[in-house]
Every structure is written in C-alpha cells, then in structure tokens.
Amino acid sequence: MDNVPIWRYLSLAKYIDLLRTRSLYFPKASRFRDETEGKWWGHAHLYQNAQHWGQSPANRHTLEQLLARAGYDSGAISEEINKALPSANQWVGNILRTALRAYPNKRREYLESVIASWKKHYRDHNVAITQWKSDLDVYRDSTYISCWNRASSMSLAMWEMYGGGTEAVAVRSTSHKLQAVIQLNSALLEEYGLLGTLTEVEYVDGLKNPNDEVQERIYQIMFERDRDINVGLFAIKPSVYDFEREVRAILYARRELLAPLEVPHPNIIGVCLPLNPEVEDRQSVVDFIESVYVHPMLDKDSLLVHSVTEINRRFDAADIRVVADKIEALGGDVTLP
C-alpha cells in the first residue's frame, strides 16, 4: 500500500486515552455497530445457492408428475420426456436429455435419484445457513480492527458520524506509520497467536442481491494477492459506506489449515498495541501523530484549541501540532492590514 494520509475522528476522552496509553485500541469486529461486518462473502454464497435451489421444488414437481404419468414403462417414460422437453427450463431440460441418452435402461431410477438429490440439497441449504452464521460469528469474534479514513483533508461527514460534533478531534497520521505499529508489535502478536496487516476497504454496489458480476468481484476481493480469508472478510462493505474510504489495521487469529474453527480469546473484547514498544517516553506518540485537528467550525482562538494544546502539554506531547482550519468565507483572510 502506498503511503497515504489517514485520519481518525475521536471524542476528546478517546484522544486523551490515546495520549495516556500511547497505544492503539483494536476492538473486536463483533462489537462494531454495523452488524453486517464480515458477513458479505457468506451472504453472497448463500444468496447464490438460494437462487439456484429455490427453483428445485417446482422442477422436482415437474419430474414427479412425469414419472406419475409414465409409470414404470421405459417406453412411456421416453415418450413423456420428449413431450416435456420443448417447454422445460434449462435445468430440467438437461436432466431429461441425460435420462434419455445416458440412461436408456434406467431412466426412472436416474430421475428418482435426481429428485431425491434435489430434496436433500433443498433441506441442507437452511442447515448450511446456520453453519455459515456460526462460522462467521467465530471470525467476527477472532478479528480486531482499527479503522482510519484515507483522505488528503478532513471530512465533515466523518466528523459528524464518528467524531460526535465540535467537542472532538481528528488525528492525522500515515498508512506507513500505522503499518509500523503492527510490525513493531510482532512479539506481542505472537504471544496472542495473532497476525496483523493493513488493507483498504472495497465498496461494492449490489451486495444485498449479488448478480454474477458482483459475485466475481467479491471473490476477487476475498482472495486478492493470496490474502488471508480473515482479511478478505473485513475488506468488503456496501457502497453506501463509500464516503468512509477506510484503511483498516486488522489483527486476526493464526490458524492451522485443518484446525477447528473456534474463538481463541473469548474473554478479550479488544487488543491494545503500543505505538512503539521499543520507546518508553513521549516520542512514540509524537512520531505517530502528525497533527491533531479541531472541528472545522472552530477557529484558532476557540476553547477547544486551548484545551487540546494544554492536554498535549500535560501528556508530554506538546510537539504535536494543533490545527484549526475553520471553514469560512469573507473572513479575516480577505482584509488588508
């Protein structure tokens, strides 16, 4: 990933905690407000199966009626197949042609086996839904994410949604610095049995009712550059979230290929990573935070600017620049001294 500016919009309390702990907090994905997190690949797979097997009751009825009319006479079955072929859909037509050509002496047995198979797949689909939900819950409870906004400047929409208004701040850093936090904590991650990486979120239109093109796009995102499934699951979001332009630092469970799928740390709701475990003093937070911005409706003389400046000083981080970039027209910058 290229080195790009990234932003995180925080309440004042969370900003103070960042300075106090000199660490980033990674909450479990299952604790996010968006309950669809990590579920879109499973949804797409099950949606496709539902569209396919949803036709099976009607198709099964067609074959059952054909056998009921023909009985056990092979010639009668052949005659009924030829009558049904012109009006049969592609799925049923393929089965009928197979019965006619590949199983001339066992047409009834073949069609009965197809009917039984369709019944089983239809019943198994809902069982599969339960299993998919269970598995995805494990991934959501085993993955920890720090979310950032990729942008060259502030976003008023992000302020309102994640900052909580004018009593908040926006921390600016870079994607390389965020990646470095993961790399510098390799020993801690090893202790927890976790791996970590950075990824950009892909925003996809049509996730709720995915057609073939959307299905293919989901597959590409899931396994792009041989990425781990744990990362791919959380790199997909609906297009309505496109304004977020997320960069995510993701920590996920290290698993052997055939190991049971289970939550390794069920009692941990989040993971804290020091900004730099090799540095004891203030330098880690000063190096990570390039600047901290106040709400764009506030000016440089606002109470919040003075408060954040004092907070930085008290936490030995006075070198962090506090920026007030107020949105205004016909202000002091158009007058002459």
C-alpha positions as CSV (number, residue, x, y, z in Angstrom):
1,M,0.0,0.0,0.0
2,D,1.3,3.5,-0.9
3,N,2.0,5.9,2.0
4,V,-1.2,7.9,2.2
5,P,-2.6,10.4,4.8
6,I,-5.1,8.7,7.2
7,W,-7.5,10.2,9.8
8,R,-9.2,9.0,12.9
9,Y,-12.1,11.0,14.4
10,L,-12.1,10.7,18.2
11,S,-14.1,12.0,21.1
12,L,-11.9,14.1,23.5
13,A,-11.9,11.3,26.0
14,K,-10.6,8.8,23.4
15,Y,-7.9,11.2,22.3
16,I,-6.8,11.6,25.9
17,D,-6.7,7.8,26.3
18,L,-4.5,7.6,23.2
19,L,-2.0,10.0,24.7
20,R,-2.2,8.4,28.1
21,T,-1.7,4.8,27.0
22,R,0.5,5.7,23.9
23,S,-1.3,2.8,22.2
24,L,-4.0,2.0,19.6
25,Y,-7.1,0.1,20.6
26,F,-8.4,-2.6,18.3
27,P,-11.9,-3.7,19.2
28,K,-13.4,-7.0,18.1
29,A,-15.3,-6.8,14.8
30,S,-18.3,-8.2,16.6
31,R,-18.6,-5.1,18.7
32,F,-19.0,-2.7,15.7
33,R,-22.3,-1.0,15.2
34,D,-22.6,-2.4,11.7
35,E,-23.9,-5.9,12.2
36,T,-23.1,-6.9,8.6
37,E,-19.3,-6.6,9.2
38,G,-17.5,-9.7,7.8
39,K,-20.7,-11.3,6.5
40,W,-20.9,-10.4,2.9
41,W,-18.9,-13.3,1.4
42,G,-21.2,-15.7,3.3
43,H,-24.3,-13.8,2.2
44,A,-23.2,-13.9,-1.5
45,H,-22.5,-17.6,-1.3
46,L,-25.8,-18.4,0.3
47,Y,-27.8,-16.0,-1.9
48,Q,-26.4,-17.8,-5.0
49,N,-27.4,-21.2,-3.6
50,A,-30.8,-19.9,-2.6
51,Q,-31.4,-18.6,-6.2
52,H,-30.4,-22.0,-7.5
53,W,-32.1,-24.4,-5.1
54,G,-35.2,-22.1,-4.8
55,Q,-36.2,-23.5,-8.2
56,S,-35.9,-27.1,-7.2
57,P,-39.4,-27.6,-5.7
58,A,-41.1,-26.6,-9.0
59,N,-38.5,-28.6,-11.0
60,R,-38.9,-31.6,-8.7
61,H,-42.7,-31.4,-9.2
62,T,-42.2,-31.5,-13.0
63,L,-40.2,-34.7,-12.8
64,E,-42.5,-36.3,-10.2
65,Q,-45.6,-35.6,-12.4
66,L,-43.7,-37.0,-15.5
67,L,-43.0,-40.3,-13.6
68,A,-46.6,-40.5,-12.3
69,R,-47.9,-40.3,-15.8
70,A,-45.4,-42.7,-17.3
71,G,-45.3,-45.3,-14.6
72,Y,-42.6,-47.9,-14.8
73,D,-42.7,-48.5,-18.6
74,S,-39.4,-47.3,-20.2
75,G,-41.0,-46.5,-23.5
76,A,-43.7,-44.4,-21.8
77,I,-41.0,-42.6,-19.8
78,S,-39.2,-41.8,-23.1
79,E,-42.4,-40.6,-24.6
80,E,-43.2,-38.3,-21.7
81,I,-39.6,-36.9,-21.7
82,N,-40.0,-36.0,-25.4
83,K,-43.3,-34.3,-24.7
84,A,-41.8,-32.3,-21.8
85,L,-38.6,-31.2,-23.4
86,P,-39.9,-28.3,-25.5
87,S,-41.4,-26.5,-22.5
88,A,-38.8,-27.5,-19.9
89,N,-36.4,-24.9,-18.4
90,Q,-32.7,-25.3,-19.0
91,W,-32.1,-27.1,-15.6
92,V,-34.9,-29.7,-16.1
93,G,-34.1,-30.0,-19.8
94,N,-30.5,-31.0,-19.1
95,I,-31.7,-33.7,-16.7
96,L,-34.3,-35.0,-19.2
97,R,-31.8,-35.2,-22.0
98,T,-29.3,-37.0,-19.8
99,A,-32.0,-39.5,-18.8
100,L,-32.9,-40.0,-22.5
101,R,-29.4,-40.6,-23.8
102,A,-27.2,-41.7,-21.0
103,Y,-29.6,-44.0,-19.1
104,P,-31.8,-45.7,-21.7
105,N,-32.4,-48.7,-19.5
106,K,-32.6,-46.9,-16.1
107,R,-34.4,-43.7,-16.9
108,R,-36.8,-44.0,-14.0
109,E,-34.1,-44.9,-11.5
110,Y,-32.0,-41.9,-12.7
111,L,-34.9,-39.4,-12.4
112,E,-35.8,-40.7,-9.0
113,S,-32.2,-40.3,-7.8
114,V,-32.2,-36.7,-9.1
115,I,-35.5,-36.0,-7.3
116,A,-34.0,-37.4,-4.0
117,S,-30.8,-35.3,-4.5
118,W,-32.8,-32.1,-5.1
119,K,-34.8,-32.7,-1.9
120,K,-31.6,-33.2,0.1
121,H,-29.9,-30.1,-1.2
122,Y,-33.1,-28.1,-0.6
123,R,-33.2,-29.3,3.0
124,D,-29.4,-28.9,3.5
125,H,-29.5,-25.2,2.4
126,N,-31.1,-24.0,5.6
127,V,-28.7,-26.2,7.6
128,A,-25.9,-24.6,5.8
129,I,-27.2,-21.1,6.7
130,T,-26.9,-22.0,10.4
131,Q,-23.4,-23.3,9.9
132,W,-22.3,-20.2,7.9
133,K,-23.7,-17.9,10.6
134,S,-21.8,-19.8,13.3
135,D,-18.5,-19.8,11.4
136,L,-18.8,-16.1,10.5
137,D,-19.5,-15.3,14.2
138,V,-16.2,-17.0,15.0
139,Y,-14.3,-14.8,12.5
140,R,-16.1,-11.7,13.9
141,D,-15.1,-12.7,17.5
142,S,-11.5,-13.5,16.4
143,T,-10.7,-10.3,14.5
144,Y,-9.6,-6.9,15.9
145,I,-9.8,-3.8,13.7
146,S,-8.6,-0.2,13.9
147,C,-10.4,1.9,11.3
148,W,-9.0,5.0,9.6
149,N,-10.2,7.4,6.9
150,R,-7.9,7.7,3.8
151,A,-8.0,11.3,2.7
152,S,-5.9,14.3,1.9
153,S,-8.1,16.6,4.0
154,M,-10.8,16.5,6.7
155,S,-14.3,15.2,6.1
156,L,-17.3,17.0,7.7
157,A,-19.4,13.8,7.2
158,M,-16.8,11.8,9.2
159,W,-16.7,14.5,11.9
160,E,-20.5,14.2,12.4
161,M,-20.7,10.4,12.2
162,Y,-17.6,9.4,14.2
163,G,-16.3,12.5,16.0
164,G,-19.6,13.3,17.6
165,G,-19.6,17.1,16.9
166,T,-17.5,20.0,17.8
167,E,-16.2,18.6,21.1
168,A,-14.0,16.1,19.2
169,V,-10.7,15.9,17.4
170,A,-9.3,14.4,14.3
171,V,-5.9,12.7,14.5
172,R,-3.8,12.7,11.3
173,S,-1.1,10.1,10.6
174,T,0.0,8.0,7.6
175,S,-0.6,4.4,6.5
176,H,3.1,3.6,6.8
177,K,3.1,4.7,10.4
178,L,0.0,2.5,11.1
179,Q,1.7,-0.4,9.4
180,A,4.8,0.2,11.6
181,V,2.7,-0.2,14.7
182,I,1.8,-3.7,13.7
183,Q,5.3,-4.6,12.7
184,L,6.8,-3.2,16.0
185,N,4.4,-5.4,18.0
186,S,5.2,-8.7,16.3
187,A,6.4,-10.2,19.6
188,L,3.1,-9.2,21.4
189,L,1.0,-10.5,18.5
190,E,3.0,-13.8,18.5
191,E,2.2,-14.1,22.2
192,Y,-1.6,-13.7,21.5
193,G,-1.4,-16.0,18.5
194,L,-2.3,-13.2,16.1
195,L,-1.2,-11.9,12.7
196,G,-1.6,-8.4,11.5
197,T,-1.8,-6.4,8.3
198,L,-3.2,-3.3,6.6
199,T,-5.8,-3.2,4.0
200,E,-8.0,-0.8,2.1
201,V,-11.8,-1.5,2.2
202,E,-13.5,-2.1,-1.1
203,Y,-17.1,-0.7,-1.5
204,V,-19.3,-2.8,-3.7
205,D,-22.8,-1.9,-5.1
206,G,-25.4,-4.7,-5.1
207,L,-24.2,-6.8,-2.2
208,K,-27.7,-7.5,-0.9
209,N,-28.8,-9.2,-4.2
210,P,-25.5,-10.0,-5.9
211,N,-25.6,-10.9,-9.5
212,D,-22.8,-12.9,-11.2
213,E,-20.6,-9.8,-11.7
214,V,-20.9,-8.8,-8.0
215,Q,-20.2,-12.5,-7.0
216,E,-17.0,-12.4,-9.0
217,R,-15.9,-9.0,-7.5
218,I,-16.5,-10.4,-4.0
219,Y,-14.3,-13.4,-4.8
220,Q,-11.6,-11.2,-6.2
221,I,-11.6,-9.0,-3.0
222,M,-11.6,-12.1,-0.7
223,F,-8.5,-13.7,-2.2
224,E,-6.7,-10.7,-3.8
225,R,-2.9,-11.4,-3.8
226,D,-3.4,-14.6,-1.8
227,R,-4.7,-12.6,1.2
228,D,-5.9,-14.5,4.2
229,I,-9.7,-15.1,4.4
230,N,-9.7,-13.2,7.8
231,V,-8.6,-10.1,6.0
232,G,-10.8,-10.5,2.9
233,L,-14.0,-10.9,5.1
234,F,-13.4,-7.4,6.5
235,A,-12.3,-5.7,3.3
236,I,-15.9,-5.7,1.8
237,K,-18.6,-3.2,2.6
238,P,-21.7,-1.9,0.8
239,S,-21.3,1.1,-1.5
240,V,-23.4,3.3,0.9
241,Y,-20.3,3.5,3.1
242,D,-18.0,4.7,0.2
243,F,-17.6,8.1,1.8
244,E,-15.6,6.4,4.7
245,R,-12.7,5.4,2.3
246,E,-11.4,3.1,5.0
247,V,-7.9,1.9,5.7
248,R,-8.0,-0.9,8.2
249,A,-5.4,-2.3,10.5
250,I,-6.5,-5.9,11.1
251,L,-5.4,-8.4,13.7
252,Y,-6.6,-11.9,13.3
253,A,-6.1,-15.4,14.7
254,R,-3.3,-17.5,13.4
255,R,-4.9,-20.9,12.4
256,E,-3.6,-24.1,11.0
257,L,-5.3,-25.2,7.8
258,L,-7.4,-28.0,9.3
259,A,-7.6,-26.7,12.9
260,P,-11.1,-26.4,14.5
261,L,-12.7,-23.0,13.9
262,E,-13.0,-21.5,17.3
263,V,-12.5,-18.2,19.1
264,P,-9.1,-18.3,20.7
265,H,-9.7,-15.4,23.2
266,P,-13.4,-15.4,24.0
267,N,-13.0,-13.1,27.1
268,I,-11.0,-10.4,25.3
269,I,-13.1,-7.6,23.7
270,G,-10.2,-5.8,22.2
271,V,-6.4,-5.6,21.9
272,C,-4.1,-2.6,22.7
273,L,-0.9,-2.2,20.7
274,P,1.7,0.3,21.9
275,L,2.6,2.8,19.2
276,N,6.2,1.8,19.7
277,P,7.0,-0.8,22.4
278,E,10.7,-0.1,21.9
279,V,10.3,3.6,23.1
280,E,9.4,4.4,26.7
281,D,9.0,8.1,26.6
282,R,6.7,10.5,24.7
283,Q,8.5,10.1,21.4
284,S,6.2,7.2,20.2
285,V,3.0,9.3,20.3
286,V,4.8,12.4,18.8
287,D,6.2,10.3,16.0
288,F,2.9,8.6,15.2
289,I,0.6,11.7,15.3
290,E,1.5,14.2,12.6
291,S,-1.1,16.7,13.8
292,V,-4.4,16.9,15.6
293,Y,-7.3,19.0,14.2
294,V,-10.3,20.6,15.9
295,H,-13.7,20.8,14.2
296,P,-13.7,22.9,11.0
297,M,-16.4,25.2,12.5
298,L,-14.0,26.3,15.3
299,D,-11.2,28.9,14.9
300,K,-7.7,29.0,16.4
301,D,-8.9,31.0,19.4
302,S,-11.6,28.5,20.4
303,L,-11.6,27.0,23.9
304,L,-11.1,23.5,22.3
305,V,-7.8,24.6,20.7
306,H,-6.5,25.8,24.0
307,S,-7.8,22.7,25.8
308,V,-6.2,20.3,23.3
309,T,-2.9,22.3,23.4
310,E,-2.9,22.0,27.2
311,I,-3.8,18.3,27.1
312,N,-0.9,17.7,24.8
313,R,1.5,19.6,27.1
314,R,0.3,17.6,30.2
315,F,0.9,14.3,28.5
316,D,4.4,15.4,27.4
317,A,3.3,15.7,23.7
318,A,3.5,19.4,23.2
319,D,5.2,18.9,19.9
320,I,2.0,17.6,18.3
321,R,0.7,20.5,16.2
322,V,-2.9,21.5,17.0
323,V,-4.7,22.8,13.8
324,A,-7.8,24.9,13.5
325,D,-8.8,25.0,9.8
326,K,-12.1,26.8,10.1
327,I,-14.5,26.8,7.1
328,E,-15.4,30.5,6.5
329,A,-15.9,33.0,3.7
330,L,-15.3,36.7,3.8
331,G,-13.3,36.3,7.0
332,G,-10.0,37.9,8.1
333,D,-8.0,36.5,5.2
334,V,-9.6,38.8,2.7
335,T,-8.9,42.0,4.6
336,L,-5.8,44.1,4.3
337,P,-3.8,45.4,7.3
